[in-house]
Amino acid sequence: MNENQKILNCNDVMKILKCKKSKAYEIIKTLNCELKEKGYLTINGKIPSNYLFSRLNIQ
């Protein structure tokens, strides 16, 4: 994962959160649903890094 990476995939989320693949996909899906409700376009299996970090209070 590159520090300047704007979009994260499942493997990136797994490394950041030290979780299994199924949990990483579950988190991505949940956050993407939140973004869709706010009117944003989403990509299955990927999440904007700034949204993941802000929702999980990671800096």
N, CA, C and O atoms as a Tripos MOL2 file, in Angstrom:
@<TRIPOS>MOLECULE
protein
  236   235    59     0     0
PROTEIN
NO_CHARGES

@<TRIPOS>ATOM
      1 N           0.8390   -1.1820    0.0000 N.3       1 MET1
      2 CA          0.0000    0.0000    0.0000 C.3       1 MET1
      3 C           0.8800    1.2400    0.0000 C.2       1 MET1
      4 O           1.8190    1.3530    0.7880 O.2       1 MET1
      5 N           0.5720    2.1410   -0.8700 N.am      2 ASN2
      6 CA          1.2670    3.4170   -0.9740 C.3       2 ASN2
      7 C           0.5910    4.4170   -0.0420 C.2       2 ASN2
      8 O          -0.6380    4.4610    0.0230 O.2       2 ASN2
      9 N           1.3660    5.2140    0.6760 N.am      3 GLU3
     10 CA          0.7880    6.1830    1.6100 C.3       3 GLU3
     11 C          -0.0950    7.2100    0.9170 C.2       3 GLU3
     12 O          -1.0100    7.7530    1.5370 O.2       3 GLU3
     13 N           0.1630    7.4860   -0.3570 N.am      4 ASN4
     14 CA         -0.6220    8.4710   -1.1010 C.3       4 ASN4
     15 C          -1.7970    7.8410   -1.8390 C.2       4 ASN4
     16 O          -2.5080    8.5200   -2.5790 O.2       4 ASN4
     17 N          -1.9970    6.5490   -1.6360 N.am      5 GLN5
     18 CA         -3.0510    5.8270   -2.3260 C.3       5 GLN5
     19 C          -4.4190    6.3560   -1.8920 C.2       5 GLN5
     20 O          -4.7060    6.4400   -0.6980 O.2       5 GLN5
     21 N          -5.2510    6.7070   -2.8550 N.am      6 LYS6
     22 CA         -6.5590    7.2960   -2.5540 C.3       6 LYS6
     23 C          -7.6630    6.2550   -2.4550 C.2       6 LYS6
     24 O          -8.6450    6.4620   -1.7420 O.2       6 LYS6
     25 N          -7.5150    5.1360   -3.1620 N.am      7 ILE7
     26 CA         -8.5080    4.0670   -3.1460 C.3       7 ILE7
     27 C          -7.8400    2.7990   -2.6140 C.2       7 ILE7
     28 O          -6.7670    2.4120   -3.0780 O.2       7 ILE7
     29 N          -8.4800    2.1610   -1.6440 N.am      8 LEU8
     30 CA         -7.9380    0.9470   -1.0490 C.3       8 LEU8
     31 C          -8.7500   -0.2580   -1.4930 C.2       8 LEU8
     32 O          -9.9610   -0.1630   -1.6880 O.2       8 LEU8
     33 N          -8.0780   -1.3910   -1.6530 N.am      9 ASN9
     34 CA         -8.7790   -2.6270   -1.9740 C.3       9 ASN9
     35 C          -8.7990   -3.5320   -0.7400 C.2       9 ASN9
     36 O          -8.3550   -3.1370    0.3370 O.2       9 ASN9
     37 N          -9.3090   -4.7230   -0.9070 N.am     10 CYS10
     38 CA         -9.4500   -5.6500    0.2140 C.3      10 CYS10
     39 C          -8.1080   -5.9570    0.8770 C.2      10 CYS10
     40 O          -8.0170   -5.9720    2.1040 O.2      10 CYS10
     41 N          -7.0790   -6.1980    0.0890 N.am     11 ASN11
     42 CA         -5.7650   -6.5230    0.6520 C.3      11 ASN11
     43 C          -5.2110   -5.3730    1.4870 C.2      11 ASN11
     44 O          -4.5900   -5.5980    2.5260 O.2      11 ASN11
     45 N          -5.4350   -4.1520    1.0350 N.am     12 ASP12
     46 CA         -4.9810   -2.9840    1.7940 C.3      12 ASP12
     47 C          -5.7010   -2.8980    3.1380 C.2      12 ASP12
     48 O          -5.0800   -2.6500    4.1710 O.2      12 ASP12
     49 N          -7.0180   -3.1060    3.1120 N.am     13 VAL13
     50 CA         -7.8090   -3.0510    4.3480 C.3      13 VAL13
     51 C          -7.3720   -4.1640    5.2990 C.2      13 VAL13
     52 O          -7.2900   -3.9520    6.5080 O.2      13 VAL13
     53 N          -7.0910   -5.3480    4.7550 N.am     14 MET14
     54 CA         -6.6120   -6.4630    5.5790 C.3      14 MET14
     55 C          -5.3170   -6.0940    6.3020 C.2      14 MET14
     56 O          -5.1610   -6.3860    7.4870 O.2      14 MET14
     57 N          -4.3990   -5.4590    5.5950 N.am     15 LYS15
     58 CA         -3.1140   -5.0780    6.1920 C.3      15 LYS15
     59 C          -3.2890   -3.9940    7.2480 C.2      15 LYS15
     60 O          -2.6730   -4.0510    8.3130 O.2      15 LYS15
     61 N          -4.1320   -3.0030    6.9500 N.am     16 ILE16
     62 CA         -4.3270   -1.8870    7.8750 C.3      16 ILE16
     63 C          -4.9800   -2.3570    9.1690 C.2      16 ILE16
     64 O          -4.5550   -1.9800   10.2610 O.2      16 ILE16
     65 N          -6.0220   -3.1870    9.0380 N.am     17 LEU17
     66 CA         -6.8020   -3.5950   10.2060 C.3      17 LEU17
     67 C          -6.3600   -4.9320   10.7920 C.2      17 LEU17
     68 O          -6.8470   -5.3460   11.8440 O.2      17 LEU17
     69 N          -5.4360   -5.6050   10.1070 N.am     18 LYS18
     70 CA         -4.9630   -6.9220   10.5410 C.3      18 LYS18
     71 C          -6.1460   -7.8700   10.7530 C.2      18 LYS18
     72 O          -6.3130   -8.4640   11.8180 O.2      18 LYS18
     73 N          -6.9520   -7.9870    9.7070 N.am     19 CYS19
     74 CA         -8.1300   -8.8440    9.7700 C.3      19 CYS19
     75 C          -8.1350   -9.7940    8.5750 C.2      19 CYS19
     76 O          -7.3060   -9.6900    7.6710 O.2      19 CYS19
     77 N          -9.0830  -10.7140    8.5970 N.am     20 LYS20
     78 CA         -9.2100  -11.6720    7.5010 C.3      20 LYS20
     79 C          -9.9220  -11.0360    6.3170 C.2      20 LYS20
     80 O         -10.5360   -9.9750    6.4280 O.2      20 LYS20
     81 N          -9.8210  -11.7160    5.1800 N.am     21 LYS21
     82 CA        -10.3820  -11.2000    3.9370 C.3      21 LYS21
     83 C         -11.8910  -10.9840    4.0410 C.2      21 LYS21
     84 O         -12.4030   -9.9700    3.5680 O.2      21 LYS21
     85 N         -12.6030  -11.9210    4.6510 N.am     22 SER22
     86 CA        -14.0590  -11.7910    4.7410 C.3      22 SER22
     87 C         -14.4620  -10.5690    5.5610 C.2      22 SER22
     88 O         -15.4240   -9.8810    5.2190 O.2      22 SER22
     89 N         -13.7310  -10.2970    6.6400 N.am     23 LYS23
     90 CA        -14.0230   -9.1210    7.4690 C.3      23 LYS23
     91 C         -13.7030   -7.8410    6.7080 C.2      23 LYS23
     92 O         -14.4440   -6.8620    6.8030 O.2      23 LYS23
     93 N         -12.6150   -7.8400    5.9620 N.am     24 ALA24
     94 CA        -12.2450   -6.6620    5.1730 C.3      24 ALA24
     95 C         -13.3230   -6.3520    4.1440 C.2      24 ALA24
     96 O         -13.6990   -5.1930    3.9710 O.2      24 ALA24
     97 N         -13.8250   -7.3850    3.4570 N.am     25 TYR25
     98 CA        -14.8940   -7.1690    2.4810 C.3      25 TYR25
     99 C         -16.1730   -6.6840    3.1620 C.2      25 TYR25
    100 O         -16.8860   -5.8430    2.6130 O.2      25 TYR25
    101 N         -16.4640   -7.2010    4.3380 N.am     26 GLU26
    102 CA        -17.6480   -6.7670    5.0840 C.3      26 GLU26
    103 C         -17.5590   -5.2810    5.4350 C.2      26 GLU26
    104 O         -18.5360   -4.5450    5.2970 O.2      26 GLU26
    105 N         -16.3960   -4.8510    5.8840 N.am     27 ILE27
    106 CA        -16.1850   -3.4420    6.2320 C.3      27 ILE27
    107 C         -16.3110   -2.5680    4.9900 C.2      27 ILE27
    108 O         -16.9650   -1.5260    5.0260 O.2      27 ILE27
    109 N         -15.6910   -2.9860    3.9000 N.am     28 ILE28
    110 CA        -15.7730   -2.2230    2.6470 C.3      28 ILE28
    111 C         -17.2220   -2.1070    2.1950 C.2      28 ILE28
    112 O         -17.6650   -1.0320    1.7920 O.2      28 ILE28
    113 N         -17.9580   -3.2060    2.2580 N.am     29 LYS29
    114 CA        -19.3600   -3.1950    1.8320 C.3      29 LYS29
    115 C         -20.1880   -2.2490    2.6970 C.2      29 LYS29
    116 O         -21.0030   -1.4880    2.1760 O.2      29 LYS29
    117 N         -19.9880   -2.2910    4.0080 N.am     30 THR30
    118 CA        -20.7270   -1.4170    4.9260 C.3      30 THR30
    119 C         -20.4390    0.0500    4.6410 C.2      30 THR30
    120 O         -21.3560    0.8670    4.5640 O.2      30 THR30
    121 N         -19.1650    0.3770    4.4840 N.am     31 LEU31
    122 CA        -18.7950    1.7690    4.2350 C.3      31 LEU31
    123 C         -19.2720    2.2340    2.8620 C.2      31 LEU31
    124 O         -19.6750    3.3870    2.7050 O.2      31 LEU31
    125 N         -19.2310    1.3510    1.8720 N.am     32 ASN32
    126 CA        -19.7380    1.7120    0.5480 C.3      32 ASN32
    127 C         -21.2430    1.9670    0.5850 C.2      32 ASN32
    128 O         -21.7370    2.8480   -0.1180 O.2      32 ASN32
    129 N         -21.9740    1.2070    1.3980 N.am     33 CYS33
    130 CA        -23.4200    1.4520    1.5500 C.3      33 CYS33
    131 C         -23.6590    2.8370    2.1430 C.2      33 CYS33
    132 O         -24.5640    3.5510    1.7120 O.2      33 CYS33
    133 N         -22.8520    3.2150    3.1290 N.am     34 GLU34
    134 CA        -22.9710    4.5510    3.7230 C.3      34 GLU34
    135 C         -22.7230    5.6290    2.6710 C.2      34 GLU34
    136 O         -23.4440    6.6260    2.6080 O.2      34 GLU34
    137 N         -21.7020    5.4200    1.8510 N.am     35 LEU35
    138 CA        -21.3860    6.4000    0.8110 C.3      35 LEU35
    139 C         -22.5000    6.4910   -0.2300 C.2      35 LEU35
    140 O         -22.8270    7.5810   -0.6980 O.2      35 LEU35
    141 N         -23.0840    5.3430   -0.5920 N.am     36 LYS36
    142 CA        -24.1830    5.3430   -1.5630 C.3      36 LYS36
    143 C         -25.3750    6.1290   -1.0300 C.2      36 LYS36
    144 O         -26.0150    6.8730   -1.7720 O.2      36 LYS36
    145 N         -25.6730    5.9620    0.2650 N.am     37 GLU37
    146 CA        -26.7860    6.6870    0.8800 C.3      37 GLU37
    147 C         -26.5530    8.1940    0.8560 C.2      37 GLU37
    148 O         -27.5010    8.9790    0.8280 O.2      37 GLU37
    149 N         -25.2880    8.5860    0.8680 N.am     38 LYS38
    150 CA        -24.9440   10.0110    0.8110 C.3      38 LYS38
    151 C         -24.8730   10.5210   -0.6300 C.2      38 LYS38
    152 O         -24.6150   11.7030   -0.8600 O.2      38 LYS38
    153 N         -25.1010    9.6320   -1.5960 N.am     39 GLY39
    154 CA        -25.1350   10.0410   -2.9900 C.3      39 GLY39
    155 C         -23.8330    9.8890   -3.7580 C.2      39 GLY39
    156 O         -23.7240   10.3700   -4.8860 O.2      39 GLY39
    157 N         -22.8460    9.2290   -3.1700 N.am     40 TYR40
    158 CA        -21.5660    9.0350   -3.8480 C.3      40 TYR40
    159 C         -21.5870    7.7670   -4.6930 C.2      40 TYR40
    160 O         -22.3000    6.8140   -4.3780 O.2      40 TYR40
    161 N         -20.8080    7.7610   -5.7580 N.am     41 LEU41
    162 CA        -20.5990    6.5540   -6.5460 C.3      41 LEU41
    163 C         -19.5620    5.6960   -5.8360 C.2      41 LEU41
    164 O         -18.6050    6.2180   -5.2630 O.2      41 LEU41
    165 N         -19.7490    4.3900   -5.8740 N.am     42 THR42
    166 CA        -18.8030    3.4890   -5.2220 C.3      42 THR42
    167 C         -18.3730    2.3960   -6.1910 C.2      42 THR42
    168 O         -19.0180    2.1560   -7.2120 O.2      42 THR42
    169 N         -17.2740    1.7430   -5.8500 N.am     43 ILE43
    170 CA        -16.7600    0.6160   -6.6220 C.3      43 ILE43
    171 C         -16.7340   -0.5800   -5.6860 C.2      43 ILE43
    172 O         -16.1510   -0.5140   -4.6040 O.2      43 ILE43
    173 N         -17.3660   -1.6750   -6.1000 N.am     44 ASN44
    174 CA        -17.3820   -2.8720   -5.2590 C.3      44 ASN44
    175 C         -15.9580   -3.3280   -4.9480 C.2      44 ASN44
    176 O         -15.1120   -3.4070   -5.8390 O.2      44 ASN44
    177 N         -15.7070   -3.6260   -3.6810 N.am     45 GLY45
    178 CA        -14.4080   -4.1380   -3.2690 C.3      45 GLY45
    179 C         -13.3390   -3.0840   -3.0670 C.2      45 GLY45
    180 O         -12.1840   -3.4150   -2.8020 O.2      45 GLY45
    181 N         -13.7140   -1.8050   -3.1890 N.am     46 LYS46
    182 CA        -12.7440   -0.7190   -2.9930 C.3      46 LYS46
    183 C         -13.3890    0.3810   -2.1700 C.2      46 LYS46
    184 O         -14.6060    0.5640   -2.1990 O.2      46 LYS46
    185 N         -12.5560    1.1140   -1.4340 N.am     47 ILE47
    186 CA        -13.0550    2.1750   -0.5620 C.3      47 ILE47
    187 C         -12.0610    3.3420   -0.5770 C.2      47 ILE47
    188 O         -10.8500    3.1190   -0.5800 O.2      47 ILE47
    189 N         -12.5560    4.5690   -0.5880 N.am     48 PRO48
    190 CA        -11.6340    5.7130   -0.4890 C.3      48 PRO48
    191 C         -10.8920    5.6760    0.8550 C.2      48 PRO48
    192 O         -11.5050    5.4940    1.9060 O.2      48 PRO48
    193 N          -9.5930    5.8460    0.8060 N.am     49 SER49
    194 CA         -8.7860    5.7510    2.0280 C.3      49 SER49
    195 C          -9.1830    6.7980    3.0570 C.2      49 SER49
    196 O          -9.2220    6.5040    4.2520 O.2      49 SER49
    197 N          -9.4760    8.0110    2.6140 N.am     50 ASN50
    198 CA         -9.8210    9.0530    3.5830 C.3      50 ASN50
    199 C         -11.1190    8.7260    4.3150 C.2      50 ASN50
    200 O         -11.2590    9.0600    5.4920 O.2      50 ASN50
    201 N         -12.0740    8.0750    3.6370 N.am     51 TYR51
    202 CA        -13.3320    7.7150    4.3010 C.3      51 TYR51
    203 C         -13.1050    6.5790    5.2980 C.2      51 TYR51
    204 O         -13.6380    6.6150    6.4070 O.2      51 TYR51
    205 N         -12.3270    5.5840    4.9170 N.am     52 LEU52
    206 CA        -12.0200    4.4840    5.8390 C.3      52 LEU52
    207 C         -11.3360    5.0170    7.0880 C.2      52 LEU52
    208 O         -11.7230    4.6780    8.2070 O.2      52 LEU52
    209 N         -10.3220    5.8470    6.8980 N.am     53 PHE53
    210 CA         -9.5780    6.3700    8.0400 C.3      53 PHE53
    211 C         -10.4430    7.2540    8.9300 C.2      53 PHE53
    212 O         -10.3250    7.1990   10.1540 O.2      53 PHE53
    213 N         -11.3070    8.0650    8.3330 N.am     54 SER54
    214 CA        -12.1500    8.9480    9.1470 C.3      54 SER54
    215 C         -13.1970    8.1500    9.9200 C.2      54 SER54
    216 O         -13.4680    8.4640   11.0790 O.2      54 SER54
    217 N         -13.7900    7.1270    9.3070 N.am     55 ARG55
    218 CA        -14.8140    6.3280    9.9900 C.3      55 ARG55
    219 C         -14.2230    5.4820   11.1090 C.2      55 ARG55
    220 O         -14.8850    5.2290   12.1150 O.2      55 ARG55
    221 N         -12.9880    5.0480   10.9380 N.am     56 LEU56
    222 CA        -12.3450    4.2240   11.9580 C.3      56 LEU56
    223 C         -11.4720    5.0450   12.8980 C.2      56 LEU56
    224 O         -10.8050    4.5050   13.7800 O.2      56 LEU56
    225 N         -11.4890    6.3530   12.6960 N.am     57 ASN57
    226 CA        -10.7140    7.2800   13.5240 C.3      57 ASN57
    227 C          -9.2270    6.9120   13.5350 C.2      57 ASN57
    228 O          -8.5880    6.8590   14.5860 O.2      57 ASN57
    229 N          -8.7000    6.6610   12.3330 N.am     58 ILE58
    230 CA         -7.2810    6.3430   12.1420 C.3      58 ILE58
    231 C          -6.6330    7.5150   11.4300 C.2      58 ILE58
    232 O          -7.2340    8.1180   10.5410 O.2      58 ILE58
    233 N          -5.4070    7.8390   11.8190 N.am     59 GLN59
    234 CA         -4.7100    8.9430   11.1550 C.3      59 GLN59
    235 C          -3.4070    8.5090   10.5760 C.2      59 GLN59
    236 O          -2.6950    9.3190    9.9820 O.2      59 GLN59
@<TRIPOS>BOND
     1     1     2 1
     2     2     3 1
     3     3     4 2
     4     3     5 am
     5     5     6 1
     6     6     7 1
     7     7     8 2
     8     7     9 am
     9     9    10 1
    10    10    11 1
    11    11    12 2
    12    11    13 am
    13    13    14 1
    14    14    15 1
    15    15    16 2
    16    15    17 am
    17    17    18 1
    18    18    19 1
    19    19    20 2
    20    19    21 am
    21    21    22 1
    22    22    23 1
    23    23    24 2
    24    23    25 am
    25    25    26 1
    26    26    27 1
    27    27    28 2
    28    27    29 am
    29    29    30 1
    30    30    31 1
    31    31    32 2
    32    31    33 am
    33    33    34 1
    34    34    35 1
    35    35    36 2
    36    35    37 am
    37    37    38 1
    38    38    39 1
    39    39    40 2
    40    39    41 am
    41    41    42 1
    42    42    43 1
    43    43    44 2
    44    43    45 am
    45    45    46 1
    46    46    47 1
    47    47    48 2
    48    47    49 am
    49    49    50 1
    50    50    51 1
    51    51    52 2
    52    51    53 am
    53    53    54 1
    54    54    55 1
    55    55    56 2
    56    55    57 am
    57    57    58 1
    58    58    59 1
    59    59    60 2
    60    59    61 am
    61    61    62 1
    62    62    63 1
    63    63    64 2
    64    63    65 am
    65    65    66 1
    66    66    67 1
    67    67    68 2
    68    67    69 am
    69    69    70 1
    70    70    71 1
    71    71    72 2
    72    71    73 am
    73    73    74 1
    74    74    75 1
    75    75    76 2
    76    75    77 am
    77    77    78 1
    78    78    79 1
    79    79    80 2
    80    79    81 am
    81    81    82 1
    82    82    83 1
    83    83    84 2
    84    83    85 am
    85    85    86 1
    86    86    87 1
    87    87    88 2
    88    87    89 am
    89    89    90 1
    90    90    91 1
    91    91    92 2
    92    91    93 am
    93    93    94 1
    94    94    95 1
    95    95    96 2
    96    95    97 am
    97    97    98 1
    98    98    99 1
    99    99   100 2
   100    99   101 am
   101   101   102 1
   102   102   103 1
   103   103   104 2
   104   103   105 am
   105   105   106 1
   106   106   107 1
   107   107   108 2
   108   107   109 am
   109   109   110 1
   110   110   111 1
   111   111   112 2
   112   111   113 am
   113   113   114 1
   114   114   115 1
   115   115   116 2
   116   115   117 am
   117   117   118 1
   118   118   119 1
   119   119   120 2
   120   119   121 am
   121   121   122 1
   122   122   123 1
   123   123   124 2
   124   123   125 am
   125   125   126 1
   126   126   127 1
   127   127   128 2
   128   127   129 am
   129   129   130 1
   130   130   131 1
   131   131   132 2
   132   131   133 am
   133   133   134 1
   134   134   135 1
   135   135   136 2
   136   135   137 am
   137   137   138 1
   138   138   139 1
   139   139   140 2
   140   139   141 am
   141   141   142 1
   142   142   143 1
   143   143   144 2
   144   143   145 am
   145   145   146 1
   146   146   147 1
   147   147   148 2
   148   147   149 am
   149   149   150 1
   150   150   151 1
   151   151   152 2
   152   151   153 am
   153   153   154 1
   154   154   155 1
   155   155   156 2
   156   155   157 am
   157   157   158 1
   158   158   159 1
   159   159   160 2
   160   159   161 am
   161   161   162 1
   162   162   163 1
   163   163   164 2
   164   163   165 am
   165   165   166 1
   166   166   167 1
   167   167   168 2
   168   167   169 am
   169   169   170 1
   170   170   171 1
   171   171   172 2
   172   171   173 am
   173   173   174 1
   174   174   175 1
   175   175   176 2
   176   175   177 am
   177   177   178 1
   178   178   179 1
   179   179   180 2
   180   179   181 am
   181   181   182 1
   182   182   183 1
   183   183   184 2
   184   183   185 am
   185   185   186 1
   186   186   187 1
   187   187   188 2
   188   187   189 am
   189   189   190 1
   190   190   191 1
   191   191   192 2
   192   191   193 am
   193   193   194 1
   194   194   195 1
   195   195   196 2
   196   195   197 am
   197   197   198 1
   198   198   199 1
   199   199   200 2
   200   199   201 am
   201   201   202 1
   202   202   203 1
   203   203   204 2
   204   203   205 am
   205   205   206 1
   206   206   207 1
   207   207   208 2
   208   207   209 am
   209   209   210 1
   210   210   211 1
   211   211   212 2
   212   211   213 am
   213   213   214 1
   214   214   215 1
   215   215   216 2
   216   215   217 am
   217   217   218 1
   218   218   219 1
   219   219   220 2
   220   219   221 am
   221   221   222 1
   222   222   223 1
   223   223   224 2
   224   223   225 am
   225   225   226 1
   226   226   227 1
   227   227   228 2
   228   227   229 am
   229   229   230 1
   230   230   231 1
   231   231   232 2
   232   231   233 am
   233   233   234 1
   234   234   235 1
   235   235   236 2
@<TRIPOS>SUBSTRUCTURE
     1 MET1         2 RESIDUE 1 A MET
     2 ASN2         6 RESIDUE 1 A ASN
     3 GLU3        10 RESIDUE 1 A GLU
     4 ASN4        14 RESIDUE 1 A ASN
     5 GLN5        18 RESIDUE 1 A GLN
     6 LYS6        22 RESIDUE 1 A LYS
     7 ILE7        26 RESIDUE 1 A ILE
     8 LEU8        30 RESIDUE 1 A LEU
     9 ASN9        34 RESIDUE 1 A ASN
    10 CYS10       38 RESIDUE 1 A CYS
    11 ASN11       42 RESIDUE 1 A ASN
    12 ASP12       46 RESIDUE 1 A ASP
    13 VAL13       50 RESIDUE 1 A VAL
    14 MET14       54 RESIDUE 1 A MET
    15 LYS15       58 RESIDUE 1 A LYS
    16 ILE16       62 RESIDUE 1 A ILE
    17 LEU17       66 RESIDUE 1 A LEU
    18 LYS18       70 RESIDUE 1 A LYS
    19 CYS19       74 RESIDUE 1 A CYS
    20 LYS20       78 RESIDUE 1 A LYS
    21 LYS21       82 RESIDUE 1 A LYS
    22 SER22       86 RESIDUE 1 A SER
    23 LYS23       90 RESIDUE 1 A LYS
    24 ALA24       94 RESIDUE 1 A ALA
    25 TYR25       98 RESIDUE 1 A TYR
    26 GLU26      102 RESIDUE 1 A GLU
    27 ILE27      106 RESIDUE 1 A ILE
    28 ILE28      110 RESIDUE 1 A ILE
    29 LYS29      114 RESIDUE 1 A LYS
    30 THR30      118 RESIDUE 1 A THR
    31 LEU31      122 RESIDUE 1 A LEU
    32 ASN32      126 RESIDUE 1 A ASN
    33 CYS33      130 RESIDUE 1 A CYS
    34 GLU34      134 RESIDUE 1 A GLU
    35 LEU35      138 RESIDUE 1 A LEU
    36 LYS36      142 RESIDUE 1 A LYS
    37 GLU37      146 RESIDUE 1 A GLU
    38 LYS38      150 RESIDUE 1 A LYS
    39 GLY39      154 RESIDUE 1 A GLY
    40 TYR40      158 RESIDUE 1 A TYR
    41 LEU41      162 RESIDUE 1 A LEU
    42 THR42      166 RESIDUE 1 A THR
    43 ILE43      170 RESIDUE 1 A ILE
    44 ASN44      174 RESIDUE 1 A ASN
    45 GLY45      178 RESIDUE 1 A GLY
    46 LYS46      182 RESIDUE 1 A LYS
    47 ILE47      186 RESIDUE 1 A ILE
    48 PRO48      190 RESIDUE 1 A PRO
    49 SER49      194 RESIDUE 1 A SER
    50 ASN50      198 RESIDUE 1 A ASN
    51 TYR51      202 RESIDUE 1 A TYR
    52 LEU52      206 RESIDUE 1 A LEU
    53 PHE53      210 RESIDUE 1 A PHE
    54 SER54      214 RESIDUE 1 A SER
    55 ARG55      218 RESIDUE 1 A ARG
    56 LEU56      222 RESIDUE 1 A LEU
    57 ASN57      226 RESIDUE 1 A ASN
    58 ILE58      230 RESIDUE 1 A ILE
    59 GLN59      234 RESIDUE 1 A GLN
